[in-house]
């Protein structure tokens, strides 16, 4: 086995769930207008659910990137920097 199942699960759980509740509460406190407002077409509960699910989708993609990187490292590949720039930079 190239990547242990426990390592895979740990990376996934860490990226997806670690600190997500705290981050959500901070967002609600600092920007309540994101969730309630006179012209907001969605109800606050719906907006919170949308925020949580979208956040998990993004974090899942980031977790898969990290897991893929570990997998390729285990196979002996050298990872290139993630920052992409144009020729002039």
N, C-alpha and C positions, 0 to 999 in steps of 0.2 A: 504494500500500500504506500503510495507516494505521500499523501497527506492524511494524517490521522483524523478519524471522525471527531474525536474530542476537540482537536484543534479547530476543525471546521466549524463545529457548533459554537465553540467559545468565541471565535472571531465574528460569527454571525450575530450572536446574542449581544456581544459587546457593542458592535456597530449599530444594531437596531434599537436596543432598549436602554442602554446605559445613559442615564441623564435625560431621557426624552420627556419625562413628566416634569422635571424641574425646568427644562427649556420652555415647555408649553406654558407653565404657570408664569414664568418671567415675561413671555410674549403677551399674555393676557393682561398682566399688570402694567407693562410699559406701553402697550398699544391696544387698549380696549376697543378703539374704533374699528379695528380689523374684524371684530366679531359682532358688534352691535352698531346700529346707526339708523337714522331716519330713512335713508334711501337704500339700505341694504336689502336685496331681494331674498336673501336666505335668513333663516332663523339662527340665533347664536349656536344652538345645539348642532344644527346641520353644518355650520361653518367650522365648529370645533372638530367634528368628525372628519370633514374634508381636510382640515389642516393636519390631523393625526395621520390619516391614510396617505396623503401626499408626502408627508415627511417620511413615513415608513418606506414608501416606494423609492424615494431618493436615497435613503440610508441603505436599503437593500442593494441598490445598484453599486453604491460605494463599497459595501461589504463584499460583493461578488468580485469587484476589482481587486480588493486586498487578498481575497482567497485565491483568485487566479494568479496574482503575483507570487504568492507563496508556493503555489503548485509549480509554476514555471521555474522558480528558484530551486525547488527540490529536484527538478529535472536537469538542473545545471545551466539554465539560461542566465544571462546577465541582464538586469533590468536597466532600461534607459530612463533618464529623468522624465517625469510626467509633464513638465512644463514644455509647451510647444511655443516656439517663437518664429517670426519670419526671418528671412536672411539678413535684413537690415538691423536686427536687434541683437 
